[in-house]
């Protein structure tokens, strides 16, 4: 029997709910991509009581993650660097 799970992903001013087939379950680290890492950093930033600047940073990171394939390499690298910095704080 195949298990199904809903995955919620945030993007810039939108909420996406996707059905994920869990028949061939993968570990979360196997599903990680740079865009997902950037989006997760944004979500962590929004947890709790974010300031206006933290909310703006999270919105920008979510936008970059949602449009990852359309962004140029320097912007992708910068978003990844911001996400890494947020993880270490």
N, C-alpha and C positions, 0 to 999 in steps of 0.2 A: 504494500500500500504506500502510495506517495503522499508525503506530508506537504502541505502548502503553508506558506507564511507570507504575511504582508510586510513589505519593507517600505518604510516611509523615508523619503529623501526630500530635503529642502533645497529649493533653488531660489533665485532672486524673485521675491514676491509671489512664489508659487509653492504649492505642496503637492508632491507626486506620491502616489501610492501604487506600488508595483506588486504583483503576485510573483513569488519566487518558488519555483519547483524545487523541493528539498529532497527529491528522490536520490540524487547523487550529491549529498551534502558536502560542502567545502568548508574548511575552516575560515573564519573571518579574515585572517591574514592572507589567505589565498585570493580573496576578493578585493584586496586593497590595490588601489591605483593612486597615482599622484592627485588626481582630481578628487577622489574619495577622501584622501588624507586631508586635503585642503578644506573640504566641506565639513569633515568631522572636527577639525580645529575651529571652524566657525561656530559649529553647534556647541562645542565646549565653552567657547567665549560667551555665548548667549545664556549659558546655564547660570542660575543665580540671579543677581541683580546687576546687569551690565550698565556701564556708563554710556553716555551718548557716543563717545568716541569708540568704545568697544562695539557697540551696536553697528556703527558705520563701518568699522573694520570687518565685522562678521558679514554684513550685507555685501561688501565688496568681494570678500573671499568666496561667498556663496555664488555671486555672479560669475566670477572667474571659473569656479568649479563647474557651474552649469553650462558654460560656454567654452569649456576647455579646448576643444578641437579648433575653435575659431581664434584662439589667442596665440600671439607669437611667443617664441621661446623665452625671450627676456622676461616677459610678464609672467609666464608659467613659473620660471625659476624664482622670481621675486615672491610670488604667492606661496611657493613651497618654503622659501626661507622664512617668510612671516609665520607660516603654520608651524615650522620647527621651533621658532622663537617662542611662540605661544605655548607650545608643549613643555618647554623648559622653565616656564615662569610658575 
